[in-house]
């Protein structure tokens, strides 16, 4: 599975991985891609994406990772590992 295939899979998830709201989601990259880079390229950072709703995505960027994780009592790296394992069929470590 290519990185862009994985992003498409994340976009097709049916609920936000943070608030569990059903509906449209978008990929949030835990490992940031950075401004000006071509997100359509095969980037390894795509494998760190988690599905989030627009509201949670905005909140993440407004608060930053540390405060966001505290507010929602989550670990974004564990979420990223969960989704990557789920779609690559890897056992959780």
C-alpha positions as CSV (number, residue, x, y, z in Angstrom):
1,X,0.0,0.0,0.0
2,X,1.4,3.4,-1.0
3,X,1.3,6.4,1.3
4,X,-1.3,8.1,-0.9
5,X,-3.4,4.9,-0.8
6,X,-3.3,5.0,2.9
7,X,-4.5,8.7,3.0
8,X,-7.4,7.7,0.8
9,X,-8.3,4.9,3.3
10,X,-8.1,7.4,6.2
11,X,-10.4,9.8,4.3
12,X,-12.9,7.0,3.9
13,X,-13.2,6.3,7.6
14,X,-16.7,6.9,8.9
15,X,-16.0,8.7,12.2
16,X,-13.6,11.0,13.9
17,X,-10.9,9.1,15.9
18,X,-11.0,11.8,18.7
19,X,-14.6,12.7,19.4
20,X,-16.1,9.7,17.6
21,X,-18.6,11.9,15.7
22,X,-19.9,10.1,12.6
23,X,-19.6,11.8,9.3
24,X,-16.9,13.3,7.1
25,X,-13.4,13.2,8.3
26,X,-10.0,14.5,7.0
27,X,-6.5,13.2,7.6
28,X,-4.5,14.9,10.3
29,X,-0.8,14.2,10.0
30,X,0.9,13.6,13.4
31,X,4.3,14.0,11.6
32,X,3.7,17.3,9.9
33,X,4.3,17.7,6.2
34,X,5.0,21.4,6.3
35,X,3.9,24.3,4.3
36,X,4.7,24.2,0.6
37,X,5.3,20.5,0.2
38,X,3.2,18.6,-2.3
39,X,0.8,16.5,-0.3
40,X,-0.1,14.4,-3.4
41,X,3.4,12.9,-3.5
42,X,4.3,9.6,-1.9
43,X,5.4,10.9,1.5
44,X,6.2,8.7,4.5
45,X,4.4,11.3,6.7
46,X,1.1,10.1,5.3
47,X,1.4,6.9,7.4
48,X,1.1,9.0,10.5
49,X,-2.4,10.3,9.6
50,X,-5.5,9.9,11.8
51,X,-9.1,10.6,10.7
52,X,-10.5,13.7,12.4
53,X,-13.6,15.8,11.9
54,X,-13.1,19.5,10.9
55,X,-13.8,20.7,14.4
56,X,-11.2,18.4,16.1
57,X,-8.7,19.2,13.3
58,X,-9.1,22.9,14.0
59,X,-8.9,22.4,17.7
60,X,-5.7,20.4,17.3
61,X,-4.0,23.2,15.4
62,X,-5.2,25.9,17.7
63,X,-4.1,24.1,20.9
64,X,-1.0,22.2,19.7
65,X,-0.4,18.5,20.3
66,X,0.3,18.5,24.0
67,X,-2.8,20.5,25.1
68,X,-5.0,18.7,22.6
69,X,-3.9,15.3,24.0
70,X,-4.6,16.5,27.5
71,X,-8.0,18.0,26.7
72,X,-9.2,14.8,25.0
73,X,-7.2,12.4,27.2
74,X,-5.7,10.6,24.2
75,X,-2.3,9.8,22.7
76,X,-2.3,10.7,19.1
77,X,0.7,8.3,18.4
78,X,-1.4,5.4,19.8
79,X,-4.2,6.4,17.5
80,X,-1.9,6.6,14.5
81,X,-0.5,3.2,15.4
82,X,-4.0,1.8,15.7
83,X,-5.1,2.9,12.2
84,X,-1.9,1.9,10.6
85,X,-2.0,-1.5,12.2
86,X,-5.7,-1.9,11.3
87,X,-5.1,-1.2,7.6
88,X,-1.7,-2.9,7.2
89,X,-3.0,-5.9,9.2
90,X,-0.1,-5.7,11.7
91,X,-0.6,-6.9,15.2
92,X,-0.6,-4.3,17.9
93,X,2.7,-4.2,19.8
